[in-house]
Amino acid sequence: MAQRTERADALRNREAVLAAADALFAASSSPRSVSMDDIATAAGVGKGTLFRRFGDRAGLIGAVIASRLEPLQQAVREVQDGAEHSPRQQVLDLLDASLRFKIENRNLMTAAEDVGLSSPYQAEHYGWWHGTLRASLDQVPGVHDADFAAHALLATVRADLVAHLIDDGKMTPDGLRASLAAYVDSVLGAGSA
């Protein structure tokens, strides 16, 4: 059966909703304060359109995140293709790519965590991240439990922690990236390069 193509007006509405939600989350000081009504108004569509198209707030947030993932996935491919990097450096580069994405999208990712989208037990992208990081950790000498280490290291880049450190703790993004790199060095041991 041929896949049905989306009507032009439905596609425009979808793109308008995603752009409006993305802009509202980026500009908001509190992701919880962005309502479905706010998004519908900013997109110029009825609230019913949002619910028919995305199901609920979690579905809409998931769609916005999916629309933002390509640069992150490209960064991961570049890390994985970088044969000149040691496995330890790959781990650091993967975590840094995730951290940069979380810094740039911290309100959106915090909203995702609020609705359960980033739960290790519910989110498809967490499983992908965990598997990607675990595979690199498997190659690092001295890492005895790559599965646990991947979970523990991913906890350091949770969006709520990133938002707290930058927004409440006034840490700079570069300072946070440097702190993460130092932490990874201490966890993996400087001698495992």
C-alpha positions in Angstrom: 0.0 0.0 0.0 1.4 3.4 -1.0 2.0 5.9 1.8 -0.5 8.7 1.8 1.1 12.1 1.3 0.3 14.9 3.7 -1.9 17.7 2.5 0.0 21.0 2.0 -2.1 22.8 4.6 -1.6 20.1 7.2 2.2 20.1 6.6 2.3 23.9 6.9 0.3 23.6 10.2 2.7 21.0 11.5 5.7 23.1 10.7 4.1 26.2 12.2 3.3 24.3 15.4 6.8 22.8 15.7 8.4 26.2 15.1 6.1 28.0 17.6 6.7 25.3 20.3 10.4 25.4 19.7 10.5 29.2 20.0 8.3 29.3 23.1 10.4 26.7 24.9 13.6 28.5 24.0 12.3 31.9 25.2 10.6 30.6 28.4 12.3 30.9 31.8 10.1 28.0 32.9 9.3 25.2 30.5 6.2 24.3 32.6 4.7 27.7 31.8 4.4 27.0 28.1 0.9 25.7 27.5 -0.8 24.0 24.6 -2.9 27.2 24.3 0.2 29.3 24.0 1.6 27.1 21.3 -1.7 27.0 19.3 -2.0 30.8 19.5 1.6 31.3 18.4 1.3 28.9 15.5 -2.0 30.4 14.4 -4.0 27.1 14.7 -6.7 25.8 16.9 -5.9 23.9 20.1 -7.7 20.9 18.7 -5.2 20.8 15.8 -2.4 20.2 18.3 -4.2 17.4 20.0 -5.3 15.7 16.8 -1.8 16.0 15.3 0.4 15.2 18.4 -2.0 13.6 20.9 -0.8 15.5 24.0 1.9 17.7 25.4 4.4 14.8 25.5 3.7 13.9 21.8 4.3 17.5 20.8 7.5 17.9 22.8 8.7 14.6 21.4 8.1 15.9 17.8 9.9 19.1 18.5 12.9 17.2 19.9 12.9 14.8 16.8 13.0 17.9 14.6 16.1 19.1 16.4 18.1 15.8 16.4 19.8 15.8 13.0 22.8 18.1 14.1 23.3 15.9 17.2 23.1 12.7 15.2 25.6 14.2 12.7 28.0 15.1 15.6 27.7 11.5 16.8 28.5 10.1 13.4 31.6 12.3 13.2 32.8 11.1 16.6 32.2 7.4 15.6 33.9 7.9 12.2 36.9 9.6 13.9 39.3 6.6 13.8 42.2 8.8 15.0 40.5 9.3 18.4 41.1 6.9 21.2 38.1 5.2 22.7 38.4 7.4 25.8 38.4 10.5 23.6 35.3 9.1 21.8 33.5 8.8 25.1 34.4 12.4 26.0 33.4 13.7 22.6 30.0 11.8 22.7 29.2 13.3 26.1 30.3 16.7 25.0 28.0 16.5 22.0 25.1 15.5 24.2 25.9 18.3 26.7 26.1 20.9 23.9 22.7 19.7 22.7 21.3 19.9 26.2 22.7 23.4 26.8 21.3 24.7 23.5 17.9 23.0 24.1 17.8 22.9 27.9 14.2 24.3 28.3 12.9 21.9 25.7 14.8 18.9 27.2 13.7 19.9 30.7 10.1 19.9 29.5 10.7 16.5 28.0 12.0 15.2 31.3 9.0 16.7 33.1 6.6 14.7 30.9 8.6 11.5 31.2 10.1 11.5 27.7 13.7 11.2 29.0 13.0 8.4 31.4 15.6 5.7 30.7 12.7 3.2 30.7 10.4 5.1 28.3 12.5 7.2 25.9 13.8 5.7 22.6 16.5 8.3 22.3 17.9 7.4 25.8 18.3 3.8 24.7 20.1 4.9 21.6 22.4 7.2 23.6 23.1 4.6 26.2 23.9 2.0 23.5 26.2 4.4 21.6 28.1 5.4 24.8 28.3 1.8 26.1 29.8 0.7 22.8 32.6 3.3 23.2 33.1 2.5 26.8 33.5 -1.2 26.0 36.7 -0.1 24.1 38.2 1.9 27.0 40.8 -0.1 29.0 39.9 -0.4 32.7 36.1 0.1 32.4 34.7 -3.0 34.1 31.0 -2.4 33.7 30.3 -0.3 30.5 26.6 -0.7 30.9 26.5 1.0 34.4 29.2 3.5 33.4 27.1 4.6 30.4 24.0 5.2 32.7 26.1 7.0 35.3 27.8 9.3 32.7 24.5 10.1 31.0 23.2 11.2 34.4 25.8 14.0 34.3 24.1 15.5 31.2 20.5 15.4 32.3 18.7 18.5 31.1 17.4 19.4 34.5 21.0 19.4 35.9 22.3 21.4 33.0 19.5 23.9 33.4 20.1 24.2 37.1 23.9 24.7 36.7 23.6 27.3 34.0 20.4 29.1 34.9 20.5 28.9 38.7 24.2 28.3 39.4 25.3 30.8 36.8 27.9 28.4 35.4 28.9 29.2 31.8 28.4 26.7 29.1 32.2 26.5 28.5 32.8 26.1 32.2 30.2 23.2 32.3 31.9 21.5 29.4 35.3 21.8 31.0 33.9 20.4 34.3 32.4 17.5 32.4 35.7 16.8 30.6 37.5 16.8 34.0 34.9 14.5 35.5 35.2 12.0 32.6 39.0 12.1 33.0 38.7 11.2 36.7 36.1 8.5 36.1 38.0 6.9 33.2 41.4 7.5 34.6 43.9 9.7 32.8 46.0 6.7 32.0 43.4 5.1 29.8 44.1 7.3 26.8 
